[in-house]
Amino acid sequence: MNQKVTSRQLVLLIMLLGTTGTLMQPHAQAIFYAEQHAYLSYIPVFLVMVASLWMLSRVQRRFPDRDLFESLVERFPFLGRVTGLLYILFFLFIFARDIRLIGDYVSITLLETTPISIIVLSLLVMVVFIVRGGLGSLIGMSELYVTLFVLNSLILPFMLIQQINMDNLMPYFDIDVTGVGRGSWYIFSFFGEMIAIPFVIKGSDFRFKSVMWGITITALIMMLIVIETILAVGVPIASRLVYPSYELARQLQISDFLDRFDLALAAVTLPTLITKIAFDLYFVCWGLKRMIPKVSGKVMTGPVALIGFVCAFWFFKNAVQLFRFTREWTWIGIVFEVLFPIILFVFLRPRKKGANDRRTTDNQKQKQQPKEDKQGKTSQDRENSDGDKHEGLQGGELQPS
């Protein structure tokens, strides 16, 4: 059964899916092509995702008591299951990619001597226990860690005042439109993962006003982080870094006793990343439960997590291959984040009663009416006969005791 999701929780879930993966990888690629105007790459992505989620919100209004998985299966039993399985495979790949991405991030920044396989297994153990708690545990962690992430993003500019160089944004108005478009291409597939929200919550909770707030806040925060990275690190260096956001945190120095303030920021950011992995796993298990009703979602968390662990090292040999795959991955992301929402908006509608159905219902009503009349007459006759017997017993001679 779907859990009730409030407007605030919906905004936080959208921010969780839109910020974590985007923060980790594609900023360097966007800065490489769009240079000092890389923050403008979020404008086309923002507009496309608003349109996609608006279409899905209209679809959800047609099925207020069901999530999108249920709506697909109920309306189109075969094609709906095929579409649902495609989305499950899509997010299974995202789950494997995020595991490898965050495992490499922890290995490079925090645990340099620990094997990456041990790091990924440790993350998976935490993720499995989070997912077994259901959507409520994911929402609770989002309310805590996404809020802390937003506060850090808003406080960070004040800490970077000494490292900011406004010349890094010059020339201000010489915008390379082609470069901005290529930057949007690399950002889109990560930012568009918020398309998973209507598949796990019912239609009455998927309110477009809250969705709009979530997309807007996410885009503004990401634009702020890109601007901070360009101002503090510079375009030549930031465009060649694997994790530019981590390098931005390393620029923070609060006197001499907090030289590694980036570790405190990483300690806050890492639980947010783990929550994102948990949502990927939850999506896959929830989809399998909807496609195959006899399957238990809790039982599937362990096997699906192990499959993701194997695929993470099978699909990507190293972090460089993972970094380069973003360009091709956007082609796949467009199919699930733009094309399928259009198809669902056009074709996924409640089943209408045709002329034949109306005739059959009318005939059934006509047949039921004489039956009801007959039943009413027989009941009245029984009551009258019972009354006569009762009166006869009272009005006649007393029966022997």
Helices and strands as residue ranges (DSSP letters): H 7-24, H 26-34, G 35-41, H 42-62, H 68-75, H 77-109, H 116-132, H 135-141, I 142-146, H 147-159, G 166-169, H 177-191, G 192-196, H 197-200, G 203-205, H 208-232, H 235-238, H 244-250, H 261-291, H 297-315, H 319-324, H 326-334, I 335-339, H 340-347, H 355-395
